């Protein structure tokens, strides 16, 4: 009888921890900016290689993954899954990464951002960036509640999610959301994993560009969303990793961004793997590239114990 009671208590305690550790919240309290009324509904599909895919996101959310209180070091990372601005790899490039961050004491937030679609947006090009800025705003203005340091809030992105994260890192002075309290929208650091950086004809990823801007993008739009064009000394310190044999998103994206950061005196690290193609499906292993990322974070006081 005592054993059964103890098991029940342990189950209740564990359930409470899980519920506390993963909390999904709407990104906007009231009206979602830049949105049209639509009958489109979010869908989830399963891919055997990468897990769950989310498409047609209409109502963006932020899901908090918190480490146990005794492990928290105050750092926070907002994770933007990739998917070419067409879908979101919500497990492989979202929740799985968030859980790994928790083991290093880092609080993680997975951003389910709206995907560009003329049917749901007034301006499809700025919708994802609005959501990224709102995520930074939300985490920073609730830093005490979430037990994070407001000066240690970074953003991470994979592939097109890397483009979104980099956009947030270079355009933080352009407020695309309502910000009456003048919350600082600048991420304190960036982690960019095989990112799309440029939308130029030479270097950029055409699919991501077409999905975000449409096929009739103006030169001004292409330049604005070519992140390498907007690096300056205030751009956040950055960790980048890419595979030299990536035939989907050219490694030139990471190389040119690293070069621009270095030219502006912004601390940056680039780990270029000889093989791995796009998505690191076989190599390098998650443990390999993530360990390198954590090492960089630890050197900058962003991971591990305080």
C-alpha positions as CSV (number, residue, x, y, z in Angstrom):
1,X,0.0,0.0,0.0
2,X,2.8,2.4,1.0
3,X,4.6,1.5,-2.3
4,X,1.5,2.4,-4.3
5,X,1.2,5.7,-2.5
6,X,4.8,6.5,-3.0
7,X,4.5,5.8,-6.7
8,X,1.4,8.0,-7.0
9,X,3.3,10.8,-5.3
10,X,6.2,10.4,-7.6
11,X,3.9,10.4,-10.7
12,X,2.2,13.6,-9.5
13,X,5.5,15.3,-8.9
14,X,6.9,14.2,-12.3
15,X,3.7,15.3,-14.0
16,X,4.0,18.7,-12.3
17,X,7.6,19.1,-13.4
18,X,6.8,18.2,-17.0
19,X,3.9,20.6,-17.1
20,X,6.1,23.3,-15.7
21,X,9.0,22.5,-18.0
22,X,7.0,22.8,-21.2
23,X,4.6,25.7,-21.5
24,X,3.0,26.8,-24.8
25,X,1.6,30.3,-24.9
26,X,0.1,32.5,-27.6
27,X,2.6,34.9,-29.0
28,X,0.1,37.8,-29.0
29,X,-2.5,38.5,-26.4
30,X,-5.1,40.1,-28.6
31,X,-5.1,40.9,-32.3
32,X,-2.3,39.3,-34.3
33,X,-0.7,42.1,-36.3
34,X,-0.5,42.1,-40.1
35,X,-3.1,39.3,-40.3
36,X,-6.1,38.8,-42.5
37,X,-9.2,36.8,-41.6
38,X,-8.9,33.4,-43.2
39,X,-10.3,29.9,-43.1
40,X,-6.9,28.5,-43.4
41,X,-6.0,26.0,-40.6
42,X,-2.7,24.8,-39.3
43,X,-1.7,21.3,-40.2
44,X,0.9,18.9,-38.9
45,X,2.5,16.1,-40.9
46,X,5.0,13.5,-40.1
47,X,8.2,12.9,-42.0
48,X,10.2,9.8,-41.2
49,X,13.6,11.6,-41.6
50,X,12.9,14.8,-39.6
51,X,9.8,14.1,-37.5
52,X,6.8,16.4,-37.2
53,X,6.3,19.2,-39.8
54,X,4.0,22.1,-39.1
55,X,2.5,24.0,-42.1
56,X,0.1,26.9,-42.6
57,X,0.8,28.5,-39.2
58,X,-1.8,31.2,-38.6
59,X,-1.7,31.6,-34.8
60,X,2.0,31.8,-33.7
61,X,3.0,30.5,-30.3
62,X,6.1,30.3,-28.0
63,X,6.8,27.2,-26.1
64,X,9.0,27.5,-23.0
65,X,11.3,24.6,-22.1
66,X,12.7,25.2,-18.6
67,X,15.5,23.3,-16.8
68,X,15.0,22.4,-13.2
69,X,15.3,25.6,-11.0
70,X,18.6,24.5,-9.5
71,X,20.2,24.2,-12.9
72,X,19.1,27.5,-14.5
73,X,21.9,29.8,-15.3
74,X,19.8,32.8,-16.5
75,X,20.5,32.3,-20.2
76,X,17.7,32.0,-22.7
77,X,17.5,31.0,-26.4
78,X,14.6,31.5,-28.7
79,X,14.7,28.8,-31.4
80,X,13.4,29.3,-34.9
81,X,13.0,26.0,-36.7
82,X,13.7,25.8,-40.4
83,X,11.7,24.6,-43.4
84,X,12.3,27.1,-46.2
85,X,9.6,29.5,-45.0
86,X,7.2,26.7,-46.1
87,X,7.0,24.5,-43.0
88,X,8.6,24.1,-39.6
89,X,10.7,21.2,-38.5
90,X,9.2,21.6,-35.0
91,X,10.9,18.6,-33.4
92,X,14.3,18.1,-35.0
93,X,15.0,21.9,-35.1
94,X,12.8,22.9,-32.2
95,X,11.8,20.8,-29.2
96,X,14.7,18.3,-29.4
97,X,17.2,21.2,-29.3
98,X,15.3,23.0,-26.5
99,X,15.5,19.9,-24.3
100,X,19.3,19.6,-25.0
101,X,19.7,23.2,-23.9
102,X,17.9,22.5,-20.7
103,X,20.6,20.0,-19.8
104,X,23.1,22.8,-19.9
105,X,21.0,25.0,-17.7
106,X,19.7,27.2,-20.6
107,X,16.0,28.1,-20.8
108,X,14.7,27.6,-24.3
109,X,11.7,28.9,-26.2
110,X,10.6,27.3,-29.5
111,X,9.0,29.9,-31.8
112,X,6.2,28.6,-34.0
113,X,6.2,31.6,-36.3
114,X,3.7,32.4,-39.1
115,X,4.7,31.1,-42.5
116,X,4.5,33.6,-45.4
117,X,1.2,33.3,-47.3
118,X,-0.5,36.2,-49.1
119,X,-3.9,34.8,-48.0
120,X,-3.1,35.3,-44.3
121,X,-0.8,38.4,-44.3
122,X,-1.3,42.0,-45.3
123,X,2.5,42.0,-45.9
124,X,3.9,38.5,-46.1
125,X,7.5,39.6,-46.0
126,X,7.5,41.1,-42.5
127,X,5.2,38.6,-40.8
128,X,7.9,36.1,-39.6
129,X,10.2,39.0,-38.5
130,X,7.3,40.5,-36.5
131,X,6.9,37.1,-34.7
132,X,10.7,36.9,-33.9
133,X,10.7,40.5,-32.5
134,X,7.6,39.7,-30.5
135,X,9.2,36.6,-29.1
136,X,12.3,38.6,-27.9
137,X,10.0,41.3,-26.5
138,X,7.8,38.7,-24.6
139,X,10.8,36.9,-23.1
140,X,12.6,40.1,-22.1
141,X,9.6,41.8,-20.5
142,X,8.8,38.6,-18.6
143,X,12.4,37.8,-17.7
144,X,11.7,37.8,-14.0
145,X,8.8,35.5,-14.4
146,X,10.7,33.1,-16.5
147,X,13.8,33.4,-14.3
148,X,16.1,34.5,-17.1
149,X,18.7,37.3,-17.3
150,X,17.3,40.0,-19.6
151,X,20.9,40.6,-20.9
152,X,21.4,37.0,-21.9
153,X,18.6,36.4,-24.3
154,X,19.7,35.0,-27.7
155,X,18.1,33.8,-30.9
156,X,18.8,30.6,-32.8
157,X,17.7,29.5,-36.2
158,X,18.2,26.6,-38.7
159,X,18.2,27.1,-42.5
160,X,15.4,29.6,-43.2
161,X,14.9,29.8,-39.5
162,X,18.5,31.0,-39.5
163,X,17.6,33.7,-41.9
164,X,14.8,34.8,-39.6
165,X,17.1,34.8,-36.6
166,X,19.8,36.7,-38.5
167,X,17.1,39.2,-39.7
168,X,16.2,39.8,-36.0
169,X,19.8,40.3,-35.3
170,X,20.5,43.0,-37.9
171,X,17.1,44.7,-38.0
172,X,16.4,45.2,-34.3
173,X,16.2,48.9,-34.7
174,X,13.4,48.6,-37.1
175,X,10.4,47.9,-34.9
176,X,7.8,45.9,-36.8
177,X,5.6,45.4,-33.8
178,X,3.9,47.7,-31.3
179,X,6.5,48.4,-28.5
180,X,5.0,51.0,-26.2
181,X,7.3,50.1,-23.3
182,X,10.3,50.4,-25.6
183,X,11.6,46.9,-24.8
184,X,15.0,46.3,-26.3
185,X,14.4,44.0,-29.3
186,X,18.1,43.3,-29.9
187,X,19.1,39.6,-29.2
188,X,22.2,39.4,-27.1
189,X,23.7,36.6,-29.2
190,X,22.9,34.6,-32.3
191,X,23.3,30.9,-33.1
192,X,22.9,30.2,-36.8
193,X,22.8,26.6,-38.1
194,X,23.3,26.1,-41.9
195,X,21.5,29.4,-42.3
196,X,20.1,31.2,-45.3
197,X,21.7,34.6,-45.0
198,X,21.5,36.2,-48.4
199,X,18.7,36.7,-50.9
200,X,21.1,37.7,-53.7
201,X,20.9,35.9,-57.0
202,X,24.5,34.6,-56.5
203,X,24.4,33.3,-53.0
204,X,20.9,33.2,-51.7
205,X,18.4,30.3,-51.4
206,X,15.8,30.9,-54.1
207,X,13.0,28.9,-52.5
208,X,13.2,30.7,-49.2
209,X,13.3,34.1,-51.0
210,X,10.3,33.2,-53.1
211,X,8.3,32.0,-50.2
212,X,9.0,35.0,-48.1
213,X,8.9,37.8,-50.7
214,X,7.1,36.2,-53.6
215,X,8.4,35.9,-57.1
216,X,8.1,39.6,-57.9
217,X,10.4,40.8,-55.1
218,X,11.8,44.3,-55.6
219,X,15.5,45.1,-55.4
220,X,14.9,47.0,-52.2
221,X,13.2,44.0,-50.6
222,X,15.9,41.6,-51.7
223,X,18.6,44.0,-50.2
224,X,16.6,44.5,-47.0
225,X,16.4,40.7,-46.4
226,X,20.0,40.0,-47.4
227,X,21.3,40.0,-43.9
228,X,25.0,40.4,-44.8
229,X,24.2,43.9,-46.1
230,X,23.2,45.2,-42.7
231,X,25.9,44.0,-40.3
232,X,27.4,46.8,-38.1
233,X,29.3,47.0,-34.9
234,X,26.1,46.6,-32.9
235,X,25.2,43.2,-34.5
236,X,25.1,40.5,-31.7
237,X,28.0,38.1,-31.3
238,X,27.4,35.0,-33.4
239,X,28.1,31.3,-33.6
240,X,27.7,29.7,-37.1
241,X,28.0,26.2,-38.4
242,X,27.6,24.9,-42.0
243,X,28.7,22.0,-44.1
244,X,31.1,22.7,-47.0
245,X,29.2,20.2,-49.2
246,X,25.8,21.8,-48.6
247,X,24.1,21.9,-52.1
248,X,20.8,23.3,-50.8
249,X,22.0,26.4,-48.9
250,X,25.5,27.3,-50.1
251,X,28.1,27.5,-47.3
252,X,28.9,30.9,-48.8
253,X,26.0,32.2,-46.8
254,X,27.8,31.5,-43.5
255,X,31.2,32.5,-44.9
256,X,30.0,35.9,-46.1
257,X,28.2,36.6,-42.8
258,X,31.3,35.6,-40.8
259,X,33.4,37.9,-42.9
260,X,31.1,40.8,-42.5
261,X,31.0,40.3,-38.7
262,X,34.7,40.1,-38.5
263,X,35.1,43.3,-40.6
264,X,32.8,45.1,-38.1
265,X,34.7,43.8,-35.0
266,X,31.8,41.6,-33.9
267,X,32.9,38.4,-32.0
268,X,32.0,35.4,-34.1
269,X,32.9,31.8,-34.6
270,X,32.3,29.7,-37.7
271,X,32.6,25.9,-37.7
272,X,32.7,24.6,-41.3
273,X,32.3,20.9,-41.5
274,X,33.8,19.1,-44.5
275,X,30.7,17.0,-45.0
276,X,27.1,17.0,-43.7
277,X,25.1,18.4,-46.6
278,X,22.0,20.4,-45.6
279,X,20.3,19.4,-42.4
280,X,23.1,17.3,-40.9
281,X,20.9,14.2,-41.3
282,X,23.9,11.8,-41.1
283,X,26.9,13.8,-40.1
284,X,28.1,15.6,-38.2
285,X,26.1,14.1,-35.3
286,X,23.9,16.4,-33.2
287,X,26.2,15.7,-30.2
288,X,29.2,16.9,-32.2
289,X,28.0,20.2,-33.5
290,X,25.9,21.0,-30.4
291,X,28.9,20.4,-28.1
292,X,30.8,23.0,-30.2
293,X,28.0,25.4,-29.8
294,X,27.8,24.8,-26.0
295,X,31.6,25.3,-25.8
296,X,31.2,28.7,-27.5
297,X,28.4,29.6,-25.1
298,X,30.3,28.6,-22.0
299,X,33.3,30.7,-23.1
300,X,30.9,33.6,-23.3
301,X,29.1,32.9,-20.0
302,X,25.9,31.7,-21.6
303,X,25.8,27.9,-20.7
304,X,26.8,25.7,-17.8
305,X,26.9,26.9,-14.2
306,X,26.9,30.6,-13.3
